[in-house]
Amino acid sequence: MNLNAIYALLLREAKIFFREKERIISILISPLLFLFVMGRGMGSGTSPVEGYTYQQFIFPGILAMVILFTSITYGLYIIWDKRLDFLKEVLAAPISRTTLFIGKSLGGMLGAIIETLILLIIGAFFILPLMSAGQVALCLAVSFPVSYMITNIGLTIGARMKSMEGFGLVMSFLTWPLFFFSGALFDLATAAPYIKIISLFDPVTYAVDIMRVIMLGRGAFTVWADLAAIAAFCLATTILGVTSFGKLQQEK
């Protein structure tokens, strides 16, 4: 892999992200509504974890929601690059498709990490005021591989789509099931059997679970099971993404 090319791609995506300041705010609106409207509206006596309110219980799930929606929508930029002819220039450059994929994936991760950090800061003040700096750091560390695997999914879809409208339909069809079956808003231990089975194949499930372990001290799986599942999904999505980029053509 060409590290200079990866750095150049990452730098370009960083500049684009910071120029679109309204994007940072708009992505946080839905998670904040879930936290401060649904979280507060459900009351304080419905949390599956003793000693915590329902708002605090769903906070790890809302963090995963931010990563999911920010990362997967990044695949849209592949289609945009096709229309701007930027992709044509990159495909003509003497770099491998693996280098291109890794560079774009790291660029997509950047936005998700920043959004996660902002929500973690809000949570440390208004949701879980007793959360330590170590817990914040661990959640931020977990967000790196999680955002990587979700960005890979978005890039894989974007590489195969020819229109923004088509990508939007696929994304809507995929993101909400990934979120709702992850256990972000409920306890998987008491869920219906079919939900438990589907959740095992949902990569967001393990992101929610490990963040819940870090913040609340309780999860549906062990930390090692969560980490192993996240690592497996990272590897699988990398293979799928690199394969999709290998077949990528300049098509407007």
N, C-alpha and C positions, 0 to 999 in steps of 0.2 A: 504494500500500500504506500501511496505517496502522501507523506505527512504534511508537506507544504500545500498540496491540493486540498486536503481535509481542512487545514487551517483556513485557507481562502474561502472555502464553501461555508464554514462555520461563521467566519467574520461577516460574510455577505448576509447570512440569515439573521445574525445579531443586529446588524444595521437596519434591516427591514423591520424586525420586531420592535426596536426602540423608536422607530419613526412612526409606528402605528400605536400611539399611546392609548387611543380609544379602545383598541383591542384588549389591552390589559384590563381595563375597567369592565368592558362588556362581558368577558368570560367569567368574571367573579360574581355577576349579578345573580345567576341561577343558584350557585352554591350558597350565597348569603341568604337568599330567600328560603332555601331549605333549612338553613341553620336557625335563622331568627324568626321565621314565620311558622314553619312546620315544627321545628325543634321546640320552640316555646309554646306553640299551640297545643302540642300533645301533652303538655304538663310535665311535672317532675316525678310522678309516681309510676311511670310506665317503662322505666329503663330495665332491661334484662340484667344489667350489672349493678349489684347492690352498692349503694354509696354514691352513685352517679345519676344525674338527670338524663332524660331521653336526649336532650340537646347535646350533652357531653358524649353520650353513647354513639350518636350518629356522626360526630365530628370527624373521626378517622375515615368514615365512609365518604364524607363530603370532600375530604382531602383527595381521596382516590378519584372522586368525580371530577375534580379540577384537572388532575393529571390526565384522565381519560379523555375529556372533551378538548382540552388544549392540544394534546399530543395527536389524537386521531385526525383532527381537522387539518393538521399540517399537510396531510397528503394532497389537499386541494392545491397547494402551491406547486406541485409537480405539473398539474394541468395548466396552471397559470404560466409556468415557465415555458411550456410548449407554445402558448399563444404569444409570448413575448420574444420568442426565438432564443431565449437564454439557454434552453436545454440543447438546442442545436449546437451552440458554441461549446458547451461542456462535453457533449457526446463526441465532438470532433477533436477534443483535447487528448493528449497522449497519457490518459489515466485510465485505470481499470474501472469496470462497473462497480466492483466492490468498494473502491475508493470513493466513487461518487455516492454510493448508497450510505456508507459510514459518515461521510461529510454531511449529507442531507439529514441523516438521522440525528446526529449530534446537534445540528442546527434546530431541529424540531424539539429536541429535549430542552433546549435553553429556555424557551417560553414556558414550558410546563414547570421547570424548576423555579423560575421567578414567580409564577403564579402560586405555586405551593408555598414558597417562602412568605409571600404576602399574607396568605391565609393562615399560615402557622403563627405569624406575628399577631394577627387579629385574634386567633384562638387563644394565644397565651395571655391576652389581656381580658378578653370578654367571655371565653368559653371554659377554659381550664386554667385559671389563674395560678394553680399550684404546679403546673407543668414546669419541669426543670429545663435548664439549657441543654442538658444531656439528652433529654427526650426530644427536644426540638431538633437537635443535631442528628439523632438517630432517624427520625422521620424524614428529615431532608436527605440523609444518606440513602434511605430506602427508595426515595422518589427517583433516584438516578436510574437504577435498573428497570423500575416500573415504567417510567416515562420512555425509556429506550424501547421496551417491547411494544408499548402501545403506539409509539411513533412508527415503528417498523410495520405495524398493521396498517396504519394510515398510508404510509408510503407504498406498500404493496398494492393496496386498493387503488391509489392514485395512479400508479404506474400502468394499471390495466384499464383505467377509465379514459374516455375520450372527451367527456363533457363535464362541466361543473355541476350541471343539473343531475346527471347520473351519479356522480360522487355523492351529492347531497342526499339522494334517495337511499343509497347503500349505507351511508353513514348513519342516517336516522334509523334505518332498520337494524343496525348493529349496535350503536352506542347505548340506547336505552335498555335493551335486554342485558347487555354486559353490566350495566349499572344495577338494574333491579335484581338480577340473579346473584349478585355478589354478596348479598347480606349487608349492604351498606346501611339500610334502614330498619333491619330487623335481625334477630338472633337466629343464625342458621341451625342451632341446636334444637329449636322448637318449630322449625319450618316443616312444611309438607315434604314427604319423601321424594317426590319428583323434583322439587326445588333443590333439595340437597344433592341429588344426582347431577342435575344440570350445573349447579354451582361448582362442582369439581372440575369441569371443563372450561370454566370462566377464569381467565387470568387475573381479572380485577378482584376476584374473591380473595386471593392470597395477598394482594396488596392491602385490601381492607383489613384482613385478619392480622397481618403482622403490625400494622399501625395501631390496631386496637390493643394488641399485646403490649406494645411500647407505651401507649398512653394510659390504658386502663388496667393492664396486668392480666387480661383475660382474652382468649381467642378460641376459635373452633378447632384450630390445629396447633401443632408445636411450631416454634420458630424455625426449626430446621426443616420441617415439612414445607413451610411457607417459602423459605429461601430456595429449597430444592426445586419447587414448582416454578418460582419466578425465573430461576436460572434456566430451567428446561424450556420455558416459553421464550426467553430471550434468545436461546440457541435456535429454536424452531422458527421464530419470526425473522431472525437474521438470514437463515437459509432461504426462506420463502422470499424475503425482500431482495436478496442478492440475485436469486433466480429470476424474479420479475424484472429487475433492472437489467439483467443480461439480455432480456428480450425487448427492452425499451426502445422505441423508435420515435423519431421526431414526427408527430402527427398533430396538426392543428384541429 
